[in-house]
Amino acid sequence: MRKTGLEGFLVRYGEEVVAGLNEINSDTTLNHRKLRAVGERVSGFVKGDFGPRTRDGYRWYERLDFDLGSGRVAVLFPWCYDAHDIESIQDRSINVYGDKGVLIGEVEELLGEIMREIGSGG
């Protein structure tokens, strides 16, 4: 995972937290509409955003924001090299950012819910 920062968030969760979501995301074709639909079915969904940038200048494919009991979390989905190529892979890991008070268990639960929604057909 590349070290990046997202304005407004103090915590970036490590690769071990997003490994399962990376795996299911790389095996699934999700466009913006499908990602937003996944977000809307997950508890605490606030909004989606196309093309947000992190401090390293990278422009992400999609950002989904969630309000959890202890704060806000942003899940950033990367671009694929070629969405029409079945052999295509993500060009970087999904990144997850949170407010300082968000507990790791809440983040893991949120990502599990996202994975279940993606796995059910997006």
N, C-alpha and C positions, 0 to 999 in steps of 0.2 A: 504494500500500500504506500502510496506517496503521501508525504506529510503536507497536508493542505489545511487551510483555515476557512471558516465560513463566518462572515460578519454576523455578529449578534449571538454567537454560540461560543462557549468556553471549553466544551468537552468534545473530543472526537473519539469515538469508540473504535477499538482495534479490529484487526482482520478476523480474529477468532469469533467475534460477535456477528460478523456479517458473512462468514464462510458459507453457511447453508443458503442464505438468500442469494449470494453470488452464484452458487451452483444451479439453483432452480432458475434464476434469471438468465443464465447463459444457455439454458436448454429450452427457453421459451421466447417466442417473438411477441414483444409487447410494444405497441405504439402508445402515443400520448393518451389517446382516448381510453385504451385498455388500462393503462397505469392509473389514470384518474378514477376509473370505475373501481379498480382494486382499492384505491385509497378511500373512496366513499363508502365502501363496505366494511372498513376497519374502524374500530372504536377510536374516537378522538380525532378523526380526520378534520383538518381545518381548511387546507387549500392545496392546490397543485400549482407548479410554476414551471413553464418551459424555458430551458436555457439559462439557469442561474449560473453565476460564476463564483469560484472560490478564489482565495487570495493569490493562488499560483497562476491565475489567469485562465484556468481550464473552464470551458463552457459545458456544463452538464446537460444531459438529455432531458431529465425531468427531476423535479424536487417535489416531494410530498411532505407536508407538515402535519404534525399531530400534537394535540394537547393531551398530556398524560396527567395523572394526579399530582405529580411533583414538578411539572414543567413541560416545556416544549421540546420536541424532537423533530429534526429534519432528516429525511432519507433521500440521498442523491443517487440517481441512476445514471451510469455512464453511457456514452455512445458506443455502438458496435462499429466495427470497421466497415461492414456493409450489411445492412439489415436484410438485403435480398439474397445474400449468399449463405447457404445452409452451413458452410464451414466457418462462418464469421465468428469471431470471439469479441468479448468486451475489451475495450482498450485500457481499462483500469477497473479497480474494485469499486463496488458500491461503497459510499461513505455515509456514515451516520453521525450526526452532531446532536448535542443536547445541552440543555441548561445544566448548570453545575449541580443542582439538587436532584436531578433525575437518577433514579436507582438503576443499576445494571439489569436487575431482574425485570423491571418495567420495560426496558429497551428490548430485552430478549423475548419477552411476551409479545410486544408489538411486532417484532420481526417475524416471530412464529405465526402470528395472525396474517401478516402480509404474505408469507410463504404459502399458507393454506389457501388464501384467496387466489394467488397466482396459480397454484397447483390445481385449483378447481376450474381452471379455464380462463382466468384473467378477466 
